[in-house]
Amino acid sequence: MEKLLDLISATVSGAFAAAGYDGALGRVTVSNRPDLCQFQCNGAMPAAKQYRKAPIAIANEVVAQLQTDEMFSKVEAVNPGFINLNLSETALADYVGRMKQDSRFGVPLAEKEKTIVIDYGGPNVAKPLHVGHLRSAIIGESIKRIYRYFGHKVTGDIHMGDWGLQMGLIIAEVQERHPELPYFDDSFTGEYPKEPPFTISELEEIYPAASAKSKVDAAFAEKAHTATYLLQTGKRGYQAMWDHIMAVSVADLKKNYAKLNVEFDAWLGESDAQPFIEPMLADIKEKGLCRESEGALVLDVQEETDTKEVPPCILVKSDGATLYATTDLATLVQRERDFHPDKVLYVVDKRQSLHFEQVFRAARKAGIVRPETELQFLGFGTMNGKDGKPFKTREGGVMRLERLIREVTEFVYAKIQENNIVEGDAAMETAGKIALAALKYGDLSNLATKDYIFDLDRFSAFEGNTGPYILYTIVRIKSILSKYQGDVSAATIQPAANDAARDLMLALTRFADNLILCCRDSAPNILCAYIYELAGYANKFYHETKILTEEDPQKQAGYIALIDLTRAVLEQSIDLLGFSAPEKM
């Protein structure tokens, strides 16, 4: 199904050609003056230079070609050469009717399917998720869903921090507390216990305790560094301990990400990239791309066109240790082997922009990725409290993600109880869906790169540009549909009976264009802005049209068909954003 703008542009292009001008001048856009017309074409302006003729004269000639076209109810030339267009009621209803019959609502699949890896989430194992992990998960999940909607083959990779010093700290601390465990007995040759020697709660207490101890106890710090080295060089008991840490941590991560309706396809971490590091470094050395600097191995990534200094990418420190850049490069080696991606997108804090610039340049210079592979860094801003500083608990500490979700859900639940919206067991389930919409929409409606203020009262309001407002619109439509006496699926779109119906139809036709922009720019905020606009037109239509009391059955069926399509587009949109609507609210 062609987009409406493409259909109109094809018709206007034909009129330009028939008038003796280049058909490419007939591109049509949505009017920036909706009070004057629905669509506009500005092609007569550039045509004036090309054909040395007054733009208004050219516009009048094109308009003459369009006057009898049944697609339009109004075609006029306006000084200095604009062509203003309104669709006929029949043409508009016909297009919206075809949207309703199309499972994709007029959104085309991508011309070329791409294989895409999205690196998002990025938690450290053995540590609880906190609010700092929220944006990567929410933004990455939505972009993954949007890419897939256009037919791309997408892998969401959580890329866990699971191989650094924190592992040595945990192992050293567990050894001090429980030296009798077989993991620390070098003479032990049997099978290690299948059950881990700690719960997730204990593990989350062990790491900060060990980290604090290492800062004041030099001997313990050395012990942790040694444990890290022994783990990374394959000590059997420490590998078994690491397996327990991973199993307990990943189970907890999956539980908490599920609360956010976030899913990953690949549960890979830094440890999975380790086997690729040595061969990669050997290849870089063999190509003569790196040099020694103060004992460290570096790869220069500065380019002649740079207007500011870009530091070298450090591959190996002077003490022989590798860095995040080394692991990220090795991860690209792994992804090239496993997925052969056309694009790798990183959804990471914007403060990491220089790091990824260095990594991307190093990857291209070393031939780790193909020249045509797109490497994109989507850096997001900070979620701040009302004081403008990074969001904290009331006590001033970093808020755990689990606690944030719980507090938002409890806040919404109290509002539901206060207004007697939903009763019984359904109340908490409904509160959970509204809370998730408040959280996700509150985040995604902002440009990803910008910081934003987390305002629970505003985000959970049922009015204004909020997730709950979008859900309320969907639930209101569902309520009307449930009371309709006829067959909703058999109802067909009719020509607009009033201005509110026409405005809603026109808004629906803009779904494809907005979603295409959203995918092109990896920007869910574009979809949020669109559905807020669509919900506004839907509610205006509801208030100005007597849908259920309409006496003309055909006209009523047309109303029903229109709001049912609106519901479907809104529900498809919020699914792409990563949340869903309750039945009542």
C-alpha positions as CSV (number, residue, x, y, z in Angstrom):
1,M,0.0,0.0,0.0
2,E,1.4,3.3,-1.0
3,K,1.7,6.2,1.4
4,L,-0.9,8.9,0.9
5,L,1.8,11.6,0.3
6,D,3.3,9.5,-2.4
7,L,0.0,9.0,-4.1
8,I,-0.8,12.8,-4.1
9,S,2.8,13.6,-5.2
10,A,2.5,11.2,-8.1
11,T,-0.7,12.9,-9.2
12,V,0.8,16.4,-8.9
13,S,4.0,15.3,-10.6
14,G,1.9,14.2,-13.5
15,A,0.2,17.6,-13.7
16,F,3.7,19.3,-13.8
17,A,4.7,17.0,-16.6
18,A,1.5,17.6,-18.5
19,A,2.0,21.3,-18.2
20,G,5.5,20.9,-19.7
21,Y,7.6,21.0,-16.6
22,D,9.8,18.5,-14.8
23,G,7.6,16.0,-12.9
24,A,10.1,15.8,-10.0
25,L,8.9,19.3,-9.0
26,G,5.5,17.9,-7.9
27,R,6.6,16.7,-4.5
28,V,3.7,17.3,-2.0
29,T,4.0,17.8,1.8
30,V,1.6,18.2,4.6
31,S,0.5,21.8,4.8
32,N,2.3,24.0,7.3
33,R,-0.9,26.2,7.3
34,P,-3.7,23.7,8.0
35,D,-6.1,26.6,8.3
36,L,-5.6,27.2,4.6
37,C,-5.2,23.7,3.1
38,Q,-4.4,20.1,3.9
39,F,-1.4,19.7,1.6
40,Q,0.9,21.9,-0.4
41,C,3.3,21.8,-3.2
42,N,6.1,24.4,-3.5
43,G,7.6,23.1,-6.8
44,A,6.7,26.2,-8.8
45,M,9.3,28.2,-6.9
46,P,12.4,26.2,-8.0
47,A,10.7,25.8,-11.4
48,A,10.7,29.6,-11.9
49,K,14.5,29.7,-11.9
50,Q,14.8,26.6,-14.1
51,Y,12.2,27.8,-16.7
52,R,12.7,31.6,-16.3
53,K,9.0,32.1,-15.6
54,A,7.0,33.7,-12.8
55,P,6.2,31.0,-10.1
56,I,2.6,32.0,-9.9
57,A,2.2,31.5,-13.7
58,I,3.7,28.0,-13.4
59,A,1.5,27.2,-10.4
60,N,-1.7,28.3,-12.3
61,E,-0.8,26.0,-15.2
62,V,-0.3,23.1,-12.9
63,V,-3.6,23.8,-11.1
64,A,-5.4,23.9,-14.5
65,Q,-4.3,20.3,-15.0
66,L,-5.6,19.3,-11.6
67,Q,-9.0,21.0,-11.6
68,T,-10.9,18.0,-12.8
69,D,-9.1,15.4,-10.8
70,E,-11.6,13.7,-8.4
71,M,-8.8,13.2,-5.8
72,F,-9.1,16.8,-4.8
73,S,-12.0,19.0,-3.5
74,K,-9.8,22.1,-3.7
75,V,-6.8,23.0,-5.8
76,E,-5.6,26.6,-5.9
77,A,-2.5,28.6,-6.8
78,V,-1.5,31.2,-4.2
79,N,1.1,34.0,-4.5
80,P,4.0,33.8,-4.9
81,G,3.5,30.3,-6.3
82,F,2.2,27.9,-3.7
83,I,-0.2,25.1,-4.8
84,N,-2.7,24.4,-2.0
85,L,-4.6,21.1,-2.0
86,N,-7.5,19.5,-0.1
87,L,-8.5,15.9,-0.7
88,S,-12.0,15.1,-1.6
89,E,-14.0,13.4,1.1
90,T,-14.4,10.3,-1.0
91,A,-10.6,10.1,-1.7
92,L,-9.8,10.5,1.9
93,A,-12.3,7.9,3.1
94,D,-11.1,5.5,0.4
95,Y,-7.5,5.8,1.6
96,V,-8.4,5.4,5.3
97,G,-10.6,2.5,4.4
98,R,-7.6,0.8,2.7
99,M,-5.5,1.5,5.8
100,K,-8.1,-0.3,7.9
101,Q,-7.9,-3.4,5.6
102,D,-4.1,-3.4,5.7
103,S,-2.5,-5.3,8.5
104,R,0.4,-2.7,8.5
105,F,-1.9,0.4,8.3
106,G,-0.1,1.6,5.2
107,V,3.4,1.3,6.6
108,P,5.7,-0.2,4.0
109,L,8.5,-2.7,4.8
110,A,12.0,-1.4,4.4
111,E,13.2,-1.7,0.8
112,K,16.2,-3.7,1.9
113,E,16.3,-5.9,5.0
114,K,19.2,-5.2,7.2
115,T,20.9,-7.3,9.9
116,I,21.2,-5.1,13.0
117,V,22.7,-5.6,16.4
118,I,21.5,-3.2,19.2
119,D,23.8,-3.0,22.2
120,Y,21.6,-1.8,25.1
121,G,21.1,-2.5,28.8
122,G,24.8,-2.9,29.7
123,P,24.3,-3.9,33.4
124,N,27.2,-5.2,35.6
125,V,26.4,-8.6,37.1
126,A,26.3,-9.0,40.9
127,K,25.1,-5.4,41.2
128,P,21.4,-4.4,41.4
129,L,19.9,-2.4,38.5
130,H,19.4,1.2,39.3
131,V,17.7,4.2,37.6
132,G,20.9,4.8,35.6
133,H,20.0,1.6,33.7
134,L,16.5,2.7,32.9
135,R,17.0,4.8,29.7
136,S,19.2,2.4,27.9
137,A,16.7,-0.4,28.4
138,I,13.6,1.6,27.5
139,I,15.1,3.4,24.5
140,G,16.9,0.3,23.1
141,E,13.9,-1.9,23.5
142,S,11.7,0.5,21.6
143,I,14.2,1.0,18.8
144,K,14.5,-2.8,18.5
145,R,10.8,-3.2,18.1
146,I,10.6,-0.4,15.5
147,Y,13.4,-1.8,13.4
148,R,11.7,-5.2,13.4
149,Y,8.4,-3.6,12.4
150,F,10.1,-2.5,9.2
151,G,11.3,-6.1,8.5
152,H,14.9,-5.8,9.7
153,K,16.6,-8.8,11.4
154,V,17.5,-7.4,14.8
155,T,19.4,-8.9,17.7
156,G,19.2,-7.1,21.0
157,D,22.4,-7.8,23.0
158,I,22.5,-6.9,26.7
159,H,26.4,-6.8,26.8
160,M,26.9,-7.4,30.5
161,G,29.9,-6.3,32.5
162,D,30.9,-9.8,33.8
163,W,34.6,-10.1,33.6
164,G,36.3,-7.2,35.4
165,L,37.7,-6.6,38.9
166,Q,34.3,-6.9,40.5
167,M,34.5,-10.7,39.9
168,G,37.8,-10.9,41.7
169,L,36.4,-8.8,44.6
170,I,33.4,-11.1,45.0
171,I,35.6,-14.2,44.9
172,A,38.1,-12.8,47.4
173,E,35.3,-11.8,49.8
174,V,33.5,-15.1,49.6
175,Q,36.8,-16.8,50.3
176,E,37.4,-14.7,53.4
177,R,33.9,-15.5,54.6
178,H,33.8,-19.2,53.7
179,P,37.4,-20.5,53.2
180,E,36.1,-24.0,53.6
181,L,34.3,-24.0,50.3
182,P,35.8,-26.4,47.7
183,Y,36.2,-23.6,45.2
184,F,39.3,-22.4,47.1
185,D,40.8,-25.9,47.7
186,D,43.5,-26.4,45.0
187,S,43.6,-30.1,45.7
188,F,39.8,-30.5,45.0
189,T,39.1,-32.6,41.9
190,G,35.5,-33.5,42.3
191,E,32.3,-31.9,41.0
192,Y,31.5,-28.5,42.4
193,P,28.1,-27.9,44.1
194,K,25.3,-27.2,41.7
195,E,23.6,-24.8,44.1
196,P,25.4,-21.4,44.5
197,P,26.8,-20.5,47.9
198,F,24.8,-17.3,48.0
199,T,21.4,-15.7,47.1
200,I,21.0,-12.7,45.0
201,S,20.4,-10.6,48.1
202,E,23.7,-11.9,49.6
203,L,25.6,-11.3,46.4
204,E,24.4,-7.7,46.2
205,E,25.7,-7.2,49.7
206,I,29.0,-9.0,49.1
207,Y,30.2,-6.8,46.2
208,P,29.8,-3.3,47.8
209,A,31.4,-4.7,51.0
210,A,34.3,-6.1,49.1
211,S,34.7,-2.9,47.1
212,A,34.8,-0.8,50.2
213,K,37.3,-3.1,51.9
214,S,39.6,-3.0,48.9
215,K,39.9,0.8,49.3
216,V,41.3,0.6,52.8
217,D,42.9,-2.8,52.9
218,A,45.8,-3.1,50.5
219,A,46.3,-6.8,51.1
220,F,42.7,-7.6,50.3
221,A,42.9,-5.4,47.2
222,E,45.9,-7.4,46.0
223,K,44.1,-10.6,46.7
224,A,41.1,-9.4,44.6
225,H,43.4,-8.5,41.7
226,T,45.1,-11.9,41.9
227,A,41.7,-13.6,42.0
228,T,40.7,-11.7,38.9
229,Y,43.8,-12.8,37.1
230,L,43.4,-16.4,38.1
231,L,39.8,-16.4,37.0
232,Q,40.7,-14.9,33.6
233,T,43.5,-17.4,33.1
234,G,41.2,-20.4,33.8
235,K,41.5,-21.4,37.4
236,R,38.9,-24.2,37.8
237,G,37.5,-23.3,41.2
238,Y,37.1,-19.7,40.3
239,Q,35.5,-20.5,37.0
240,A,32.9,-22.6,38.9
241,M,32.4,-19.6,41.3
242,W,31.9,-17.3,38.3
243,D,29.3,-19.7,36.9
244,H,27.3,-19.3,40.1
245,I,27.7,-15.5,40.1
246,M,26.4,-15.4,36.5
247,A,23.5,-17.8,37.1
248,V,22.2,-16.0,40.1
249,S,22.7,-12.5,38.6
250,V,21.2,-13.3,35.2
251,A,18.1,-14.8,36.7
252,D,17.6,-11.6,38.7
253,L,18.3,-9.4,35.7
254,K,15.8,-11.3,33.6
255,K,13.2,-10.9,36.4
256,N,13.7,-7.1,36.7
257,Y,13.9,-6.4,32.9
258,A,10.7,-8.4,32.5
259,K,9.0,-5.8,34.8
260,L,10.0,-3.2,32.2
261,N,8.7,-5.4,29.4
262,V,12.3,-5.5,28.0
263,E,13.7,-8.7,26.4
264,F,17.2,-9.5,25.0
265,D,18.0,-12.0,22.3
266,A,21.7,-12.4,23.3
267,W,22.8,-12.6,26.9
268,L,26.4,-12.0,26.1
269,G,29.0,-10.1,28.2
270,E,32.6,-9.0,28.2
271,S,33.7,-12.5,29.0
272,D,32.4,-13.8,25.7
273,A,34.7,-11.4,23.9
274,Q,37.8,-12.4,25.7
275,P,38.8,-15.3,23.4
276,F,38.9,-12.8,20.5
277,I,41.3,-10.3,22.2
278,E,44.7,-12.0,21.6
279,P,44.1,-12.9,17.9
280,M,42.7,-9.4,17.3
281,L,45.8,-7.7,19.0
282,A,48.1,-10.0,17.0
283,D,46.4,-8.9,13.8
284,I,46.6,-5.2,14.6
285,K,50.3,-5.6,15.4
286,E,50.9,-7.5,12.2
287,K,49.3,-4.7,10.2
288,G,51.6,-2.2,11.9
289,L,48.7,-0.1,13.1
290,C,49.7,0.3,16.7
291,R,52.6,1.7,18.6
292,E,54.0,1.8,22.1
293,S,53.5,4.9,24.2
294,E,54.9,5.0,27.8
295,G,54.7,1.2,27.9
296,A,51.1,1.1,26.6
297,L,50.0,-0.2,23.3
298,V,47.9,2.4,21.4
299,L,46.3,2.8,18.0
300,D,46.2,6.4,16.6
301,V,42.7,7.4,15.4
302,Q,43.3,11.2,14.9
303,E,42.2,12.2,11.3
304,E,43.5,15.2,9.3
305,T,40.0,16.6,9.1
306,D,39.5,16.7,12.9
307,T,39.1,20.2,14.3
308,K,39.9,19.0,17.8
309,E,42.2,16.4,19.3
310,V,41.0,12.8,19.4
311,P,43.2,10.8,21.7
312,P,44.7,7.4,20.7
313,C,42.7,4.3,21.5
314,I,44.6,2.5,24.2
315,L,44.5,-1.3,23.6
316,V,46.8,-2.6,26.3
317,K,47.9,-0.7,29.5
318,S,51.6,-0.6,30.6
319,D,50.8,-3.3,33.2
320,G,49.5,-5.6,30.4
321,A,45.8,-5.2,31.3
322,T,43.3,-4.6,28.6
323,L,40.6,-1.9,28.7
324,Y,36.9,-1.4,27.8
325,A,38.0,-0.3,24.3
326,T,39.8,-3.6,23.8
327,T,36.8,-5.5,24.9
328,D,34.5,-3.4,22.7
329,L,36.7,-4.0,19.7
330,A,36.8,-7.7,20.4
331,T,33.0,-7.7,20.8
332,L,32.8,-6.3,17.3
333,V,35.0,-9.1,16.1
334,Q,32.6,-11.6,17.7
335,R,29.5,-9.8,16.3
336,E,31.0,-9.8,12.8
337,R,31.5,-13.6,13.1
338,D,28.2,-14.4,14.7
339,F,25.8,-11.9,13.0
340,H,27.6,-10.3,10.1
341,P,25.6,-7.1,10.8
342,D,24.9,-4.3,8.4
343,K,24.6,-2.0,11.4
344,V,25.6,-2.0,15.1
345,L,23.8,0.6,17.3
346,Y,25.0,1.4,20.8
347,V,22.4,2.9,23.2
348,V,24.7,4.2,25.9
349,D,25.1,7.3,28.2
350,K,26.1,10.2,26.0
351,R,29.1,10.8,28.2
352,Q,30.7,7.8,26.5
353,S,30.7,9.5,23.1
354,L,34.5,10.0,22.9
355,H,35.1,6.4,23.9
356,F,32.9,5.1,21.1
357,E,34.3,7.5,18.6
358,Q,37.7,6.0,19.3
359,V,36.4,2.5,19.1
360,F,34.6,3.0,15.8
361,R,37.6,4.6,14.2
362,A,39.9,1.9,15.5
363,A,37.5,-0.8,14.2
364,R,37.5,0.7,10.8
365,K,41.2,1.3,10.7
366,A,41.9,-2.3,11.8
367,G,39.4,-3.8,9.3
368,I,37.4,-5.3,12.1
369,V,34.2,-4.3,10.4
370,R,33.4,-4.0,6.7
371,P,33.6,-0.5,5.2
372,E,29.9,-0.5,4.5
373,T,29.0,-1.5,8.1
374,E,27.2,1.3,9.9
375,L,28.4,1.9,13.5
376,Q,26.1,4.3,15.4
377,F,26.3,5.7,18.9
378,L,23.0,6.9,20.3
379,G,24.0,8.7,23.5
380,F,21.2,9.4,25.9
381,G,20.9,12.1,28.6
382,T,20.3,11.8,32.3
383,M,17.0,11.3,34.1
384,N,17.0,14.0,36.8
385,G,15.0,14.8,39.8
386,K,13.0,18.0,40.2
387,D,16.2,19.6,41.6
388,G,17.8,19.2,38.2
389,K,20.3,16.7,39.5
390,P,20.5,12.9,38.8
391,F,17.5,11.2,40.2
392,K,18.0,9.9,43.8
393,T,16.1,8.3,46.6
394,R,14.6,10.5,49.3
395,E,17.6,9.5,51.4
396,G,19.9,10.8,48.8
397,G,21.2,7.4,47.5
398,V,21.1,5.9,44.0
399,M,17.6,4.4,43.6
400,R,17.3,0.8,42.6
401,L,15.2,0.2,39.5
402,E,13.1,-2.3,41.3
403,R,12.2,0.3,43.9
404,L,11.4,3.0,41.2
405,I,9.0,0.6,39.4
406,R,7.4,-0.3,42.7
407,E,6.9,3.3,43.9
408,V,5.4,4.4,40.5
409,T,3.1,1.4,40.6
410,E,2.0,2.1,44.2
411,F,1.4,5.8,43.3
412,V,-0.8,4.8,40.4
413,Y,-2.6,2.2,42.4
414,A,-3.5,4.8,45.1
415,K,-5.0,7.0,42.4
416,I,-7.0,4.0,41.0
417,Q,-8.3,3.2,44.5
418,E,-9.2,6.8,45.2
419,N,-11.2,7.1,42.0
420,N,-12.8,3.6,42.2
421,I,-11.7,3.0,38.6
422,V,-11.0,-0.7,38.8
423,E,-11.9,-3.1,41.6
424,G,-10.5,-6.3,43.1
425,D,-7.4,-8.1,41.8
426,A,-7.5,-6.3,38.5
427,A,-6.6,-3.0,40.2
428,M,-2.9,-3.9,40.8
429,E,-2.6,-5.4,37.3
430,T,-4.1,-2.2,35.8
431,A,-1.8,0.0,38.0
432,G,1.2,-1.9,36.7
433,K,0.3,-1.2,33.1
434,I,-0.4,2.4,33.7
435,A,2.8,2.8,35.7
436,L,4.8,1.2,32.9
437,A,3.2,3.6,30.4
438,A,4.0,6.5,32.7
439,L,7.6,5.5,33.0
440,K,8.3,4.6,29.4
441,Y,6.3,7.3,27.7
442,G,7.7,9.9,30.1
443,D,11.2,8.9,29.0
444,L,10.6,8.1,25.3
445,S,8.6,11.3,24.6
446,N,11.9,13.2,25.2
447,L,14.7,13.4,22.6
448,A,17.0,10.7,23.7
449,T,20.1,12.9,23.8
450,K,18.5,15.4,26.2
451,D,18.4,15.3,30.0
452,Y,14.9,15.3,31.4
453,I,13.1,15.8,34.7
454,F,11.4,12.8,36.2
455,D,8.1,14.2,37.6
456,L,5.9,11.4,38.9
457,D,2.8,13.6,39.2
458,R,3.0,14.8,35.6
459,F,4.0,11.5,34.1
460,S,1.1,9.6,35.7
461,A,-1.6,12.2,34.9
462,F,-4.5,11.1,32.8
463,E,-4.4,14.5,30.9
464,G,-1.7,16.1,28.9
465,N,1.2,14.5,27.0
466,T,1.5,11.4,29.1
467,G,1.4,7.6,28.7
468,P,-1.7,7.3,30.9
469,Y,-3.5,9.8,28.6
470,I,-2.7,7.6,25.6
471,L,-4.0,4.6,27.5
472,Y,-7.1,6.4,28.5
473,T,-7.9,7.2,24.9
474,I,-7.5,3.6,23.9
475,V,-9.7,2.4,26.8
476,R,-12.3,5.0,26.0
477,I,-12.5,3.7,22.4
478,K,-12.7,0.1,23.6
479,S,-15.6,1.0,25.8
480,I,-17.5,2.5,22.9
481,L,-16.8,-0.4,20.7
482,S,-18.0,-2.9,23.4
483,K,-21.4,-1.0,23.5
484,Y,-21.9,-1.0,19.7
485,Q,-24.7,-3.3,18.7
486,G,-23.4,-4.2,15.3
487,D,-20.4,-6.1,14.0
488,V,-17.3,-3.9,14.5
489,S,-15.2,-5.9,12.1
490,A,-17.8,-5.5,9.3
491,A,-18.0,-1.7,9.8
492,T,-16.5,0.3,6.9
493,I,-15.0,3.8,6.7
494,Q,-17.5,6.5,5.4
495,P,-16.7,10.0,4.0
496,A,-16.2,12.4,6.9
497,A,-19.5,13.7,8.3
498,N,-17.9,16.6,10.2
499,D,-14.7,18.4,10.7
500,A,-13.6,16.3,13.7
501,A,-13.9,13.1,11.6
502,R,-12.0,14.7,8.8
503,D,-9.2,15.8,11.1
504,L,-9.0,12.3,12.6
505,M,-8.8,10.7,9.2
506,L,-6.0,13.0,8.1
507,A,-4.1,12.3,11.3
508,L,-4.4,8.6,10.7
509,T,-2.9,9.0,7.2
510,R,0.3,10.5,8.8
511,F,1.1,7.2,10.7
512,A,3.4,5.8,8.0
513,D,5.3,9.0,7.4
514,N,6.0,9.5,11.1
515,L,7.0,5.9,11.7
516,I,9.4,6.0,8.8
517,L,11.1,9.1,10.3
518,C,11.1,7.4,13.7
519,C,12.9,4.4,12.2
520,R,15.3,6.5,10.1
521,D,16.4,8.6,13.0
522,S,16.2,5.9,15.7
523,A,14.0,8.3,17.6
524,P,10.9,7.0,19.5
525,N,10.1,10.5,20.5
526,I,8.7,11.1,17.0
527,L,6.2,8.3,17.5
528,C,5.3,9.6,20.9
529,A,4.6,13.1,19.4
530,Y,2.5,11.5,16.7
531,I,0.3,9.4,19.0
532,Y,-0.3,12.3,21.3
533,E,-1.6,14.3,18.3
534,L,-3.7,11.3,17.2
535,A,-5.2,10.8,20.6
536,G,-6.1,14.5,20.7
537,Y,-8.0,14.2,17.4
538,A,-9.7,11.0,18.7
539,N,-10.9,12.7,21.8
540,K,-12.1,15.7,19.9
541,F,-14.0,13.4,17.6
542,Y,-15.5,11.6,20.6
543,H,-16.7,14.8,22.2
544,E,-18.2,16.3,19.0
545,T,-19.8,13.2,17.5
546,K,-22.8,11.3,18.9
547,I,-21.4,7.9,18.0
548,L,-23.6,5.4,19.9
549,T,-26.8,7.5,19.6
550,E,-26.5,8.1,15.8
551,E,-29.7,7.0,14.2
552,D,-28.3,6.4,10.7
553,P,-26.9,2.9,10.8
554,Q,-24.5,3.4,7.9
555,K,-23.2,6.7,9.4
556,Q,-22.8,5.0,12.8
557,A,-20.9,2.1,11.3
558,G,-18.6,4.6,9.7
559,Y,-17.9,6.2,13.0
560,I,-17.2,2.8,14.6
561,A,-14.9,1.8,11.8
562,L,-13.0,5.1,12.2
563,I,-12.4,4.8,16.0
564,D,-11.6,1.1,15.6
565,L,-8.8,2.0,13.2
566,T,-7.7,4.7,15.6
567,R,-7.5,2.1,18.4
568,A,-5.6,-0.3,16.3
569,V,-3.0,2.3,15.3
570,L,-2.6,3.5,18.9
571,E,-2.2,0.0,20.2
572,Q,0.3,-0.9,17.5
573,S,2.2,2.3,18.4
574,I,2.4,1.7,22.2
575,D,3.5,-1.9,21.5
576,L,6.4,-0.4,19.5
577,L,7.1,1.8,22.5
578,G,7.1,-1.2,24.8
579,F,3.9,-1.0,26.8
580,S,0.2,-2.0,26.5
581,A,-3.2,-0.8,27.5
582,P,-5.5,-2.3,30.2
583,E,-9.1,-3.1,29.6
584,K,-10.4,-0.5,32.0
585,M,-8.9,2.6,33.8
